[in-house]
């Protein structure tokens, strides 16, 4: 599944699981954790105009 997610990042993982296993997803649980990034890391994700790459 990870390689399929990389190919089409806009597709929900739940949709891929439903298609692959032929079963519906009734609930999704997600954990979100905040982290601090160094300016060097931030620069890797932004282009020269401050927009996401």
C-alpha angles and dihedrals in degrees: 000000000000093000091049090051090054092051094054109019093174093064118094116245088226090059090052092049091050092051094044099046101027094234131113124246110229100178138018123204118198131182118204123194127186118227135180119239126203116236088251091059092046090052090056090062099043131069123222092279094054093256124132114264 
